[in-house]
C-alpha cells in the first residue's frame, strides 16, 4: 500500500525526501523510500535518482536490513562510473562515505563468503586511491574485520589508529567507541572508560552514538566501582535504543545489565517492550547480539527458580521463561555457528559463552524509581497467609486454632488474620473434616466467620459492594448457626458498607451523607432489636453507629453533624469503660480525636491524641499505636510542624512492621511521609515514600490510586531535574498490560503521557516530545466534557511545533487551543503560550516572522481583555505587562527597534516603580535592560540609554536588590566602552 501519492516532478520528489527524513527508521520509512526510488526512475533524471537511492540505502542501513544495502549501493556505483560528472562534491563525499556501510553490511551476513569481504575491502582501497583519498577509513574497516574474525588485532589497530583522520573517517564518536572496545577486549576496563569519556559525557555524538557506547560501557563501569554512573547511563542509553531494530544489539546489552545487577524483573519488562525485535531485526549479526543478551537474562531468571514466569518472545505463541530460553539458545547457537563457519574461527561462539558464563556483578542496584522483584511480576496467585507476629507457632489442633482465631478477633488483635488465613486453607481442602466439638460449633458457624473476615478485607480495599454482599451472606449463615449477635454485627457492617458505595454526580456527597443518616437509623433499630449481646459485640455495634456518623461528618463537613458524633462516641466510651473492652476504649478516643480534626479543631484533636498515646503506652492495646501515631503525624502536618509530623510518621511506620501487613495502612503512612519530606526539603526521601506507597497500592489491587501516586512521583522527579528517572518510571507504567489494553481511565493515562512528553522536552528530545504532544492534542480534542485540558495541551503542542520550526502547524494547533479556551477559559496559561509562540517565530524568522508573531500577540491581547473583564487575577506575571514586554522583544527580534522601545516603555509604565519587597522587581529590571539594549545599541542612542540604566541601577541598589542590578551595570559599562 503506498504511503503517499507518487511525486510527479523533481520538486515534489525532493519534498517527499525531506518528509521521509523526518520519519523514524523502520518499515514505514523504508517503504516510503522504495516508493520514492520508483518515482525517481520515472523522471529519468540522474540527480533525483541518486538522492532517492541514497535515502533508500540509509533506510536499509539504519532499519536493520543489511542484505539490501549493498544492492542499492551497487546501483549508485554504476551511476557514478557511467556519469561521474553528475556527482557534485556533496554527492561524491556521500558515495565514498558509504563504502564503509557496505563493509558493515557484508560482515553482518554469514552467507557472504570471507573472500568476498576481503575483495570488497580491496575494491574500497582501489577506489579511494584512484580518487586521491586518504586510506585511514579503509584501515578502519580492515581493523573492524579483524576484530570481527577474532584475529590478533594489534597490527590492524595500529595501522588504523595511528593514521591521521580524513574527511571520510568515521565520526569522532564512532572511532572513540572502536578504540574503547579494543582496550575492553584486552581486559583494560579503566583505559576503555577513559577513552569513552567524551562520548559518555555527551561531547561527541552521531546517529548511533552515544547510544552504542553507553550499552558497552555499563559492565566496565560496574567492574570499576561506577555503579551510580552505570545506572544513569542505563536510563539514558536504553531510551535511545528501545524498540529500534537498528540498535537491537544495544538492547541486548541493557537486558544483560539488568540480569547482572539484580534487576531481572526490569529486564523482563524491557524484554516485553522490545518484543518486536524478535521479528523485525533483519541483520544476523545484530540479531545474534540481541538474542545473546536475551538469553543472559532468561538464564538468570530460570536459575533463580522462576522458569515458569511468562516471557515476551516470538509472535504466535505464549512463552514461559524456560521455553523461550530454549528457543533463543537454539537460534543464537545456530547464528554463532554460521559466523564461525564463514570466518574460520570460534570467535562468536566463544564470545557468547563468555557472556553466558558471566556471574552477577551486583546483588542489587536500584535502576528506576519503581523497584520490583520477580515475585512482583508473577501472575496473580491466591493471597498468601500473612506471617505470624508472635513467636508461638499456630496451634496444631484444629479446635484450638478455631478458638484462638475467635478470641483474637474479639479483641481486634491483628494476629487473628494469620489464624483466619490458615483456617481458610484448611477448610477449602477437599479432605477437610470439621471437628465434632461443642466449643467449636458447627461448620456453618466457621464458614460464617471466614465470610465475615473476607468481607472486612474487601471493605479495607474500598470494594464496598462486594463487602456488603459478603457481610449479608455471613449474617445468613450466622442465623443458621444460631448466633444472633454475630448475625447482627454482620448486618451492621453490611449497612455501613452499603452506605459507603460511591455515588456519582454533582450531588454525590449529599446523597452519601443521606445514605449514612439512613444507615445510622437502621443501625440503631438493629441494636435495639438485638438484646442480650455480650459486651464485646454490643461495643462493636456502638462503634459502627459512631463510625457512620463520623463518616457523615467527613462527607458533609457540616457543623451540625459534629455533636451527634461526639454523643455516640461518649456512649461507646462509657460502655467500653464500664465493661473493660480495652480495644473499644481506645477506638472511641481515636474517633473523638478524629472528629475534632475533621471539624477543624486541630489543637483539641492533638490533645486527645496525646492522651490516647499515653494510655496506649501504659495499657495497650499496642497494635493501635501505629494508627494513632499516624493520625498525630497528619495533625502535625495540619499545624505546619513538618518535623514533628515526620518523627511521628516514621515511628508509626517502624511500629507497623511488627504487625501483619493489613493491620495498619502503611500506604497512607508512606504518602504522608512523602508530604512531610517535601516540606522539610528532602525530595529524594519523598520520592522513595511515594513510589513505595504506589507499589503497595498496586499489590493491594488499587491500581487507579497507584497510578495517581506514581504520577505524582513522576512529576516530582521531573521537578527535581531527574528527567531519565521520570521517563523510565512512566515508560514502565505505560507498559502495564491493563494500560496498554485501554482498561485504565483514559484521562489518567493521558496525564502520565503528558508528564512523559514534558520530560522528553526537558531532556531535549524535541522530536519525541513533539510527536507525543501532537498525538495528545489530537486525542484531547474529543474531550467534550473537558475543553480546558485540551486548550492547555494544544497550546503546549503549538509551542513545541514552533521550537521545531513548524510554524504553520503551530498556528493550526494554537487555533484549536483558542477554540477550546472559548468554552473553558484558561487565561494565564494560554496567554503564556501565545506570547512564547510569538517570541519563537520572531526569533527564528526575524522580520519575515513579524506579521505572524504579532498575530499571536493580538490573540494574547484579546485574552488579556477577557481576563480583565472577568476580573481574573494571574498567579504569575500580570497579563498586560507581560504582553507589552513581549511586544518589545518581538519587535526587537524583527529589527523594528522604535516600536520595540515604545512597547517596553509601556510595560515599564504598567509595572510602575518597584519597592523593597516588590515581587515584580526582576521583571522591571529585565524591561529596563532590554530597553537600554534597544536604545543604546540598536538605535545607537547611548546617552538616554545610560541615563535610564544608571537611574534604575541606583534605585535597585538603594532598595537592596543587588542581584538584579548587575546586568544593568554590565550593559552600562559596555555602552561606555563603545563611546
VOTOR-816347 format. One record per residue (C-alpha): residue number from 0; x, y, z. Coordinates in pm, whole numbers. Layout:
// residues N
   seq        X        Y        Z
   NUM        X        Y        Z
...
END
This chain:
// residues 979
   seq        X        Y        Z
     0        0        0        0
     1      154      337      -99
     2      240      566      192
     3      170      886       -9
     4       94      999     -366
     5      391      944     -601
     6      593     1257     -674
     7      522     1378    -1024
     8      820     1610    -1070
     9     1161     1688     -924
    10     1031     1945     -677
    11      773     1701     -538
    12     1035     1428     -519
    13     1272     1639     -312
    14      979     1741      -91
    15      899     1371      -40
    16     1262     1303       51
    17     1252     1583      306
    18      932     1449      461
    19     1069     1095      474
    20     1381     1218      650
    21     1161     1324      943
    22     1026      969      986
    23     1190      730     1234
    24     1385      441     1085
    25     1173      133     1030
    26      939      -24      779
    27      729      288      717
    28     1033      495      624
    29     1183      212      419
    30      864      152      219
    31      834      524      150
    32     1198      532       33
    33     1132      242     -203
    34      834      427     -350
    35     1041      744     -392
    36     1302      545     -589
    37     1023      411     -814
    38      905      766     -875
    39     1260      891     -940
    40     1312      625    -1206
    41     1005      756    -1391
    42     1155     1106    -1402
    43     1460      977    -1593
    44     1689     1235    -1431
    45     2010     1109    -1266
    46     2042     1354     -975
    47     1697     1293     -825
    48     1755      918     -864
    49     2091      943     -686
    50     1930     1126     -392
    51     1647      871     -381
    52     1891      578     -382
    53     2099      738     -107
    54     1785      776      106
    55     1687      414       39
    56     2032      286      138
    57     2014      488      458
    58     1671      342      537
    59     1803      -12      484
    60     2117       53      687
    61     1953      206      994
    62     1642       -9      960
    63     1850     -325     1011
    64     1815     -463      657
    65     2181     -516      561
    66     2108     -758      276
    67     1952     -483       67
    68     2204     -206      134
    69     2485     -341      -93
    70     2238     -388     -381
    71     2136      -22     -370
    72     2498       87     -341
    73     2589     -118     -649
    74     2337       89     -846
    75     2493      409     -711
    76     2844      291     -811
    77     2719      210    -1161
    78     2570      559    -1194
    79     2897      706    -1073
    80     3101      505    -1320
    81     2870      597    -1607
    82     2809      964    -1519
    83     3071     1085    -1268
    84     3006     1448    -1358
    85     2656     1447    -1210
    86     2802     1373     -867
    87     2879     1712     -717
    88     3117     1746     -422
    89     2849     1656     -167
    90     2721     1352     -360
    91     3079     1238     -424
    92     3151     1258      -49
    93     2834     1067       40
    94     2911      794     -213
    95     3260      726      -82
    96     3144      755      278
    97     2907      467      221
    98     3174      218      117
    99     3201      168      495
   100     2828       99      522
   101     2861     -180      269
   102     3156     -327      459
   103     2946     -332      776
   104     2653     -489      592
   105     2864     -766      439
   106     3020     -854      777
   107     2670     -879      927
   108     2564    -1159      687
   109     2723    -1502      746
   110     2622    -1620      399
   111     2869    -1374      243
   112     3200    -1563      198
   113     3507    -1430      373
   114     3681    -1393       40
   115     3405    -1157      -72
   116     3458     -941      237
   117     3827     -914      160
   118     3758     -842     -208
   119     3526     -559     -108
   120     3797     -405      110
   121     4035     -426     -185
   122     3772     -254     -402
   123     3736       18     -141
   124     4112       71     -123
   125     4146       88     -501
   126     3858      334     -533
   127     3994      558     -257
   128     4343      560     -408
   129     4207      638     -755
   130     4006      928     -613
   131     4309     1059     -424
   132     4150      998      -87
   133     4332      913      237
   134     4326      547      340
   135     4254      585      711
   136     3887      485      658
   137     3999      174      469
   138     4229       70      752
   139     3945      132      994
   140     3734     -121      806
   141     4026     -365      791
   142     4064     -341     1170
   143     3690     -396     1225
   144     3704     -709     1006
   145     3998     -843     1208
   146     3810     -775     1534
   147     3501     -945     1391
   148     3702    -1253     1295
   149     3872    -1275     1634
   150     4219    -1245     1487
   151     4512    -1073     1655
   152     4413     -710     1603
   153     4732     -542     1725
   154     4876     -463     1382
   155     4539     -378     1226
   156     4465     -145     1515
   157     4797       38     1481
   158     4759       74     1104
   159     4421      240     1163
   160     4452      428     1492
   161     4800      559     1412
   162     4687      732     1092
   163     4561     1087     1062
   164     4184     1120     1027
   165     4038     1229      693
   166     3705     1382      587
   167     3580     1029      518
   168     3685      883      851
   169     3410      766     1083
   170     3288     1039     1313
   171     3484     1107     1631
   172     3224      933     1847
   173     3229      612     1643
   174     3608      600     1636
   175     3624      661     2009
   176     3390      365     2058
   177     3606      137     1842
   178     3922      238     2030
   179     3749      180     2364
   180     3628     -162     2252
   181     3985     -252     2156
   182     4100     -177     2514
   183     3795     -354     2653
   184     3877     -669     2457
   185     4229     -651     2603
   186     4078     -655     2953
   187     4164     -292     3038
   188     3832     -153     3167
   189     3977      168     3306
   190     4156      263     2985
   191     3843      181     2785
   192     3636      409     3008
   193     3892      690     2982
   194     3878      658     2606
   195     3500      659     2608
   196     3462      962     2834
   197     3400     1227     2562
   198     3114     1016     2425
   199     2973      915     2764
   200     2975     1281     2868
   201     2784     1378     2555
   202     3063     1581     2395
   203     3074     1367     2080
   204     2771     1208     1917
   205     2621     1088     1588
   206     2334      878     1458
   207     2428      573     1670
   208     2632      741     1941
   209     2633      773     2234
   210     2367      500     2248
   211     2600      224     2127
   212     2886      325     2358
   213     2654      356     2658
   214     2543       -6     2620
   215     2903     -132     2606
   216     3022       84     2897
   217     2771      -49     3151
   218     2959     -359     3265
   219     3307     -196     3272
   220     3160       74     3494
   221     3024     -189     3733
   222     3357     -369     3743
   223     3541      -47     3828
   224     3304       69     4103
   225     3095      308     3894
   226     2754      163     3974
   227     2579      501     4005
   228     2718      616     3671
   229     2616      285     3516
   230     2262      334     3644
   231     2249      682     3494
   232     2382      565     3158
   233     2145      270     3151
   234     1845      503     3176
   235     1977      739     2908
   236     2109      467     2680
   237     1811      238     2692
   238     1576      518     2590
   239     1795      575     2285
   240     1767      217     2159
   241     1430       83     2278
   242     1225      -93     2009
   243     1478       13     1742
   244     1574     -279     1513
   245     1893      -98     1414
   246     2002      -83     1782
   247     1895     -433     1885
   248     2245     -531     1998
   249     2243     -238     2242
   250     1901     -351     2371
   251     2050     -694     2437
   252     2329     -540     2643
   253     2080     -348     2854
   254     1892     -673     2920
   255     2223     -833     3021
   256     2294     -539     3252
   257     1958     -592     3424
   258     2033     -962     3469
   259     2371     -895     3630
   260     2252     -627     3876
   261     1958     -799     4046
   262     1707     -631     3815
   263     1566     -940     3649
   264     1210     -807     3681
   265     1301     -488     3497
   266     1478     -700     3238
   267     1157     -895     3169
   268      970     -567     3148
   269     1217     -432     2891
   270     1205     -760     2700
   271      829     -724     2668
   272      872     -369     2546
   273     1112     -489     2275
   274      921     -796     2164
   275      908     -652     1811
   276     1282     -710     1773
   277     1240    -1087     1756
   278     1075    -1045     1415
   279     1197     -708     1284
   280     1577     -742     1307
   281     1699     -847      962
   282     2071     -824     1040
   283     2201    -1167     1151
   284     2488    -1006     1343
   285     2259     -765     1525
   286     2014    -1046     1595
   287     2293    -1259     1744
   288     2387     -976     1981
   289     2024     -921     2080
   290     1946    -1290     2136
   291     2256    -1342     2346
   292     2151    -1057     2576
   293     1802    -1206     2594
   294     1947    -1546     2685
   295     2165    -1398     2962
   296     1851    -1252     3116
   297     1632    -1562     3076
   298     1908    -1788     3205
   299     1938    -1576     3519
   300     1562    -1574     3579
   301     1546    -1952     3537
   302     1842    -2007     3770
   303     1653    -1807     4035
   304     1369    -2059     4013
   305     1125    -1858     3800
   306     1137    -2055     3477
   307      758    -2074     3461
   308      711    -1697     3457
   309      556    -1564     3135
   310      801    -1402     2893
   311      754    -1195     2578
   312      900    -1378     2279
   313      835    -1467     1918
   314      487    -1385     1793
   315      232    -1662     1751
   316      252    -1841     2083
   317      269    -1791     2458
   318      613    -1835     2613
   319      749    -1913     2955
   320     1098    -1806     3055
   321     1226    -2162     3025
   322     1058    -2227     2691
   323     1176    -1902     2538
   324     1528    -1954     2668
   325     1548    -2291     2491
   326     1425    -2139     2164
   327     1659    -1840     2187
   328     1957    -2063     2266
   329     1889    -2282     1963
   330     1864    -1984     1728
   331     2159    -1793     1873
   332     2382    -2101     1871
   333     2289    -2151     1507
   334     2378    -1793     1417
   335     2711    -1808     1602
   336     2797    -2134     1429
   337     2722    -1982     1089
   338     2951    -1685     1155
   339     3226    -1911     1287
   340     3198    -2136      982
   341     3222    -1837      749
   342     3508    -1679      943
   343     3707    -1994     1012
   344     3732    -1911     1384
   345     3535    -1982     1703
   346     3518    -1613     1798
   347     3141    -1569     1805
   348     3067    -1887     1995
   349     3341    -1800     2243
   350     3202    -1451     2294
   351     2855    -1594     2354
   352     2991    -1840     2607
   353     3179    -1565     2790
   354     2863    -1357     2823
   355     2651    -1650     2934
   356     2910    -1763     3191
   357     2943    -1418     3350
   358     2836    -1409     3715
   359     2618    -1126     3852
   360     2824     -818     3929
   361     2593     -677     4197
   362     2330     -836     4417
   363     2107     -534     4372
   364     2113     -193     4209
   365     1801       23     4205
   366     1778      115     3838
   367     1447      300     3848
   368     1210      461     4093
   369      990      155     4053
   370     1197     -125     4200
   371     1030     -464     4164
   372     1131     -825     4215
   373     1045    -1135     4015
   374      773    -1210     4270
   375      609     -878     4181
   376      580     -969     3812
   377      446    -1320     3873
   378       83    -1382     3771
   379     -175    -1313     4037
   380     -188    -1600     4285
   381     -405    -1673     4588
   382     -325    -1440     4875
   383      -54    -1594     5088
   384     -102    -1640     5455
   385       34    -1341     5647
   386      327    -1413     5869
   387      254    -1452     6236
   388      392    -1179     6459
   389      412    -1391     6770
   390      696    -1633     6820
   391      448    -1905     6919
   392      354    -2136     6634
   393      -13    -2167     6539
   394     -194    -2439     6730
   395     -171    -2773     6555
   396     -504    -2879     6699
   397     -787    -2762     6470
   398    -1028    -2685     6757
   399     -759    -2482     6933
   400     -686    -2291     6610
   401    -1054    -2205     6561
   402    -1093    -2091     6921
   403     -767    -1890     6902
   404     -891    -1711     6590
   405    -1221    -1618     6753
   406    -1058    -1499     7075
   407     -812    -1279     6888
   408    -1094    -1150     6665
   409    -1300    -1049     6971
   410    -1002     -846     7092
   411     -948     -688     6749
   412     -599     -837     6755
   413     -418     -826     6418
   414     -283    -1178     6460
   415     -636    -1304     6403
   416     -556    -1259     6031
   417     -292    -1531     6049
   418     -534    -1774     6209
   419     -815    -1700     5961
   420     -577    -1738     5667
   421     -465    -2079     5793
   422     -824    -2187     5857
   423     -931    -2076     5509
   424     -667    -2301     5358
   425     -775    -2596     5572
   426    -1149    -2556     5519
   427    -1121    -2531     5140
   428     -915    -2852     5122
   429    -1104    -3148     4972
   430    -1029    -3370     5271
   431    -1139    -3120     5537
   432    -1328    -3274     5830
   433    -1491    -3039     6077
   434    -1426    -3124     6445
   435    -1716    -3257     6645
   436    -1661    -3023     6939
   437    -1940    -2825     7113
   438    -1691    -2546     7195
   439    -1617    -2501     6825
   440    -1974    -2524     6698
   441    -2096    -2637     6358
   442    -1918    -2592     6024
   443    -2173    -2329     5918
   444    -2053    -2107     6202
   445    -1691    -2134     6086
   446    -1792    -2062     5728
   447    -1973    -1753     5851
   448    -1661    -1642     6040
   449    -1449    -1677     5727
   450    -1700    -1489     5513
   451    -1716    -1205     5766
   452    -1337    -1181     5771
   453    -1324    -1179     5389
   454    -1589     -908     5383
   455    -1381     -692     5615
   456    -1079     -726     5386
   457    -1288     -623     5085
   458    -1406     -318     5276
   459    -1049     -222     5357
   460     -982     -224     4980
   461    -1283        8     4928
   462    -1471     -269     4746
   463    -1785     -173     4936
   464    -2045     -351     4720
   465    -1858     -681     4748
   466    -1810     -627     5121
   467    -2182     -562     5176
   468    -2280     -876     4986
   469    -2034    -1093     5181
   470    -2148     -949     5515
   471    -2511    -1024     5427
   472    -2419    -1380     5330
   473    -2228    -1421     5656
   474    -2528    -1291     5852
   475    -2749    -1561     5698
   476    -2502    -1830     5792
   477    -2478    -1694     6146
   478    -2858    -1717     6169
   479    -2835    -2080     6058
   480    -2572    -2142     6324
   481    -2787    -1987     6598
   482    -2558    -1684     6652
   483    -2790    -1378     6653
   484    -2522    -1145     6794
   485    -2276    -1221     6520
   486    -2557    -1200     6262
   487    -2643     -853     6390
   488    -2279     -745     6367
   489    -2256     -868     6007
   490    -2578     -689     5913
   491    -2448     -372     6077
   492    -2127     -398     5874
   493    -2335     -454     5560
   494    -2536     -138     5633
   495    -2212       61     5670
   496    -2054      -85     5356
   497    -2368      -17     5150
   498    -2378      344     5265
   499    -2014      385     5161
   500    -2069      281     4799
   501    -1969      590     4597
   502    -2247      796     4441
   503    -2169      955     4104
   504    -2274     1306     4008
   505    -2252     1659     4142
   506    -2473     1578     4440
   507    -2277     1264     4531
   508    -2163     1397     4869
   509    -2514     1498     4966
   510    -2652     1161     4862
   511    -2382      976     5056
   512    -2450     1183     5368
   513    -2819     1097     5338
   514    -2735      728     5296
   515    -2522      735     5610
   516    -2804      907     5805
   517    -3046      634     5697
   518    -2792      362     5772
   519    -2742      501     6123
   520    -3116      498     6188
   521    -3134      135     6070
   522    -2833       54     6285
   523    -2999      198     6596
   524    -3308      -13     6530
   525    -3094     -323     6473
   526    -2916     -258     6802
   527    -3244     -216     6988
   528    -3388     -532     6831
   529    -3089     -748     6935
   530    -3092     -777     7315
   531    -2868     -985     7536
   532    -2545     -919     7347
   533    -2213     -989     7519
   534    -2014     -667     7586
   535    -1763     -709     7302
   536    -2046     -745     7045
   537    -2250     -458     7182
   538    -1941     -236     7187
   539    -1879     -323     6822
   540    -2235     -231     6728
   541    -2192      100     6908
   542    -1861      152     6726
   543    -2034      101     6392
   544    -2300      355     6489
   545    -2037      613     6580
   546    -1838      539     6265
   547    -2143      600     6046
   548    -2193      944     6194
   549    -1821     1016     6175
   550    -1824      934     5803
   551    -2131     1153     5757
   552    -1943     1444     5914
   553    -1641     1374     5695
   554    -1865     1367     5386
   555    -2076     1675     5459
   556    -1833     1890     5661
   557    -2140     2035     5831
   558    -2100     2176     6184
   559    -2444     2039     6277
   560    -2309     1687     6234
   561    -2033     1727     6494
   562    -2237     1696     6813
   563    -2414     1370     6713
   564    -2079     1203     6653
   565    -1941     1312     6989
   566    -2259     1193     7158
   567    -2225      846     7007
   568    -1854      841     7094
   569    -1933      927     7456
   570    -2185      641     7475
   571    -1930      400     7331
   572    -1654      519     7564
   573    -1876      491     7873
   574    -1994      142     7778
   575    -1645       15     7689
   576    -1502      157     8010
   577    -1776        4     8222
   578    -1720     -340     8069
   579    -1343     -305     8026
   580    -1350     -362     7648
   581     -996     -229     7603
   582     -987     -212     7225
   583    -1309      -12     7205
   584    -1196      231     7475
   585     -903      314     7254
   586    -1126      315     6944
   587    -1368      564     7100
   588    -1086      801     7194
   589     -945      778     6841
   590    -1289      855     6697
   591    -1319     1157     6925
   592     -981     1292     6815
   593    -1071     1234     6450
   594    -1398     1418     6497
   595    -1222     1723     6636
   596     -976     1711     6347
   597    -1250     1688     6082
   598    -1439     1976     6244
   599    -1127     2193     6225
   600    -1033     2197     6593
   601     -684     2058     6539
   602     -541     2164     6881
   603     -822     1975     7058
   604     -757     1676     6835
   605     -387     1681     6927
   606     -472     1700     7297
   607     -698     1395     7263
   608     -434     1206     7065
   609     -162     1282     7319
   610     -379     1148     7600
   611     -462      838     7396
   612      -95      772     7324
   613      -14      790     7694
   614     -292      540     7764
   615     -182      304     7486
   616      178      302     7604
   617       63      221     7958
   618     -235      -11     7898
   619     -244     -103     7530
   620     -352     -240     7300
   621      -10     -199     7141
   622     -134     -261     6788
   623     -327       67     6800
   624       -6      269     6841
   625       93      284     6471
   626     -250      410     6365
   627     -269      670     6640
   628       84      794     6568
   629       -9      815     6202
   630     -307     1036     6285
   631      -95     1257     6507
   632      153     1289     6222
   633     -123     1408     5989
   634     -243     1653     6252
   635      111     1791     6285
   636      113     1843     5909
   637     -207     2045     5953
   638      -32     2252     6220
   639      259     2312     5976
   640      505     2127     6201
   641      664     1907     5936
   642      948     1788     6160
   643      714     1666     6435
   644      495     1503     6168
   645      795     1329     6015
   646      902     1196     6357
   647      555     1058     6438
   648      502      908     6095
   649      845      745     6091
   650      780      589     6431
   651      437      475     6315
   652      590      304     6012
   653      853      138     6234
   654      590        3     6475
   655      363     -110     6190
   656      633     -352     6079
   657      569     -551     6399
   658      219     -645     6285
   659       62     -822     5986
   660       60     -620     5665
   661     -307     -522     5668
   662     -317     -423     6035
   663     -207      -64     5959
   664     -237      118     5627
   665      129      174     5553
   666       18      304     5212
   667     -122      613     5383
   668      183      640     5609
   669      421      645     5312
   670      205      905     5141
   671      203     1130     5449
   672      578     1085     5495
   673      627     1196     5137
   674      440     1519     5213
   675      639     1576     5532
   676      964     1509     5347
   677      875     1764     5078
   678      806     2028     5341
   679     1138     1950     5506
   680     1324     1992     5180
   681     1401     1621     5138
   682     1265     1548     4789
   683     1465     1229     4736
   684     1316     1082     5052
   685      972     1195     4937
   686     1022     1010     4610
   687     1104      689     4794
   688      788      713     5001
   689      568      799     4702
   690      690      505     4499
   691      660      270     4795
   692      304      389     4857
   693      216      340     4491
   694      362       -9     4468
   695      174     -114     4783
   696     -146       14     4623
   697      -72     -196     4317
   698      -23     -508     4529
   699     -348     -430     4707
   700     -526     -407     4372
   701     -595      -32     4393
   702     -449       39     4051
   703     -605      381     3996
   704     -472      507     4329
   705     -134      357     4248
   706     -113      524     3908
   707     -216      858     4060
   708       59      832     4320
   709      313      725     4061
   710      205     1021     3850
   711      289     1250     4143
   712      624     1076     4182
   713      700     1125     3813
   714      617     1495     3834
   715      832     1535     4143
   716     1126     1360     3977
   717     1085     1593     3678
   718     1075     1897     3908
   719     1400     1772     4063
   720     1565     1751     3724
   721     1577     1370     3732
   722     1450     1353     3377
   723     1560     1000     3293
   724     1412      866     3619
   725     1085     1032     3530
   726     1077      889     3177
   727     1180      539     3289
   728      908      534     3556
   729      639      647     3313
   730      755      405     3044
   731      720      125     3297
   732      367      232     3393
   733      252      285     3036
   734      375      -66     2950
   735      146     -222     3213
   736      -89     -470     3039
   737     -411     -305     3158
   738     -284       37     3045
   739     -185      -96     2703
   740     -524     -269     2676
   741     -712       54     2750
   742     -855      -69     3080
   743     -726      224     3285
   744     -903      561     3291
   745     -804      739     2970
   746     -759     1077     3141
   747     -520      929     3395
   748     -320      764     3118
   749     -320     1093     2928
   750     -176     1267     3235
   751      103     1010     3253
   752      178     1060     2883
   753      166     1438     2921
   754      421     1429     3202
   755      637     1199     2990
   756      616     1436     2693
   757      722     1726     2916
   758     1011     1518     3047
   759     1121     1440     2692
   760     1112     1811     2617
   761     1313     1891     2927
   762     1558     1618     2825
   763     1597     1794     2487
   764     1440     1512     2289
   765     1233     1762     2094
   766     1133     1521     1818
   767      987     1259     2052
   768      826     1522     2277
   769      659     1693     1983
   770      526     1364     1844
   771      369     1276     2179
   772      220     1623     2225
   773       70     1617     1875
   774      -92     1281     1949
   775     -227     1401     2284
   776     -362     1719     2128
   777     -549     1515     1868
   778     -692     1279     2130
   779     -791     1552     2376
   780     -983     1739     2103
   781    -1257     1481     2159
   782    -1290     1554     2531
   783    -1622     1729     2509
   784    -1652     1733     2887
   785    -1310     1889     2939
   786    -1222     2151     2675
   787     -996     2331     2922
   788     -749     2042     2931
   789     -749     2028     2551
   790     -675     2401     2540
   791     -369     2357     2761
   792     -239     2051     2576
   793     -291     2211     2235
   794     -118     2531     2348
   795      188     2339     2469
   796      188     2140     2146
   797      192     2458     1941
   798      496     2581     2132
   799      690     2260     2062
   800      597     2273     1695
   801      730     2627     1684
   802     1053     2520     1851
   803     1088     2269     1565
   804     1028     2545     1311
   805      685     2410     1205
   806      507     2743     1234
   807      218     2655     1002
   808      118     2353     1210
   809      178     2555     1526
   810      -76     2814     1410
   811     -334     2543     1339
   812     -295     2384     1680
   813     -294     2724     1853
   814     -629     2795     1686
   815     -761     2470     1834
   816     -642     2585     2176
   817     -818     2920     2132
   818    -1142     2749     2031
   819    -1129     2526     2339
   820    -1039     2827     2555
   821    -1359     2996     2439
   822    -1555     2712     2601
   823    -1340     2679     2916
   824    -1117     2985     2972
   825     -751     2923     3057
   826     -643     3285     3059
   827     -296     3276     3207
   828     -168     2950     3060
   829     -290     3028     2709
   830     -157     3383     2722
   831      184     3250     2824
   832      188     3004     2532
   833       76     3263     2276
   834      348     3504     2384
   835      605     3225     2360
   836      481     3138     2009
   837      528     3500     1908
   838      878     3509     2053
   839      985     3188     1881
   840      855     3298     1542
   841     1022     3639     1560
   842     1345     3494     1698
   843     1375     3226     1429
   844     1240     3421     1130
   845     1332     3780     1208
   846     1141     4043     1005
   847      973     3772      793
   848      810     3627     1100
   849      686     3958     1244
   850      330     3955     1098
   851      257     3606     1231
   852      424     3687     1564
   853      210     3999     1602
   854      -99     3790     1523
   855      -13     3565     1817
   856       30     3872     2036
   857     -305     4006     1918
   858     -463     3679     2035
   859     -285     3717     2368
   860     -416     4074     2389
   861     -775     3957     2343
   862     -725     3701     2619
   863     -589     3973     2849
   864     -901     4182     2775
   865    -1125     3883     2852
   866     -939     3817     3176
   867     -975     4180     3282
   868    -1349     4172     3209
   869    -1381     3851     3411
   870    -1180     4010     3697
   871     -930     3728     3670
   872     -601     3776     3856
   873     -296     3597     3719
   874      -84     3398     3962
   875      236     3490     3785
   876      314     3795     3575
   877       29     4035     3503
   878     -101     3959     3154
   879      -93     4322     3032
   880      264     4394     3141
   881      389     4060     3012
   882      220     4131     2678
   883      376     4476     2649
   884      720     4333     2726
   885      674     4062     2460
   886      577     4326     2204
   887      909     4488     2282
   888     1106     4167     2249
   889      930     4052     1931
   890      982     4388     1759
   891     1346     4383     1865
   892     1396     4041     1703
   893     1230     4177     1386
   894     1460     4484     1394
   895     1167     4723     1447
   896     1354     4899     1723
   897     1139     5211     1766
   898      827     5001     1810
   899     1021     4777     2047
   900     1125     5070     2267
   901      770     5209     2272
   902      635     4872     2387
   903      898     4839     2658
   904      822     5187     2790
   905      456     5086     2806
   906      549     4776     3003
   907      753     4986     3246
   908      463     5228     3292
   909      229     4938     3368
   910      475     4791     3617
   911      544     5117     3799
   912      847     5186     4016
   913      949     4879     4222
   914      952     4871     4601
   915     1179     4699     4850
   916      965     4384     4880
   917      820     4400     4529
   918      794     4056     4366
   919      797     4224     4023
   920     1144     4373     4063
   921     1305     4110     3839
   922     1051     4175     3563
   923     1105     4554     3594
   924     1485     4519     3580
   925     1465     4298     3269
   926     1243     4556     3096
   927     1499     4827     3180
   928     1784     4610     3049
   929     1615     4530     2719
   930     1507     4893     2672
   931     1866     5004     2737
   932     1995     4748     2488
   933     1750     4856     2215
   934     1803     5226     2279
   935     2178     5222     2334
   936     2299     4952     2095
   937     2045     4908     1816
   938     1912     5266     1796
   939     2262     5399     1873
   940     2139     5644     2135
   941     2376     5567     2422
   942     2319     5885     2625
   943     1948     5834     2709
   944     2013     5461     2747
   945     2284     5531     3006
   946     2055     5773     3188
   947     1788     5504     3201
   948     2027     5231     3315
   949     2210     5440     3576
   950     1887     5563     3734
   951     1748     5210     3752
   952     2072     5071     3895
   953     2079     5339     4164
   954     1719     5271     4260
   955     1771     4896     4278
   956     2087     4935     4483
   957     1908     5162     4728
   958     1634     4901     4764
   959     1890     4627     4826
   960     1828     4437     4500
   961     2193     4381     4415
   962     2140     4068     4205
   963     1903     4249     3967
   964     2142     4544     3944
   965     2439     4356     3794
   966     2301     4309     3436
   967     2220     4682     3421
   968     2563     4797     3534
   969     2726     4548     3298
   970     2532     4686     2999
   971     2607     5043     3105
   972     2979     4960     3118
   973     2958     4812     2767
   974     2793     5128     2634
   975     3059     5349     2792
   976     3335     5135     2644
   977     3186     5180     2298
   978     3154     5559     2322
END
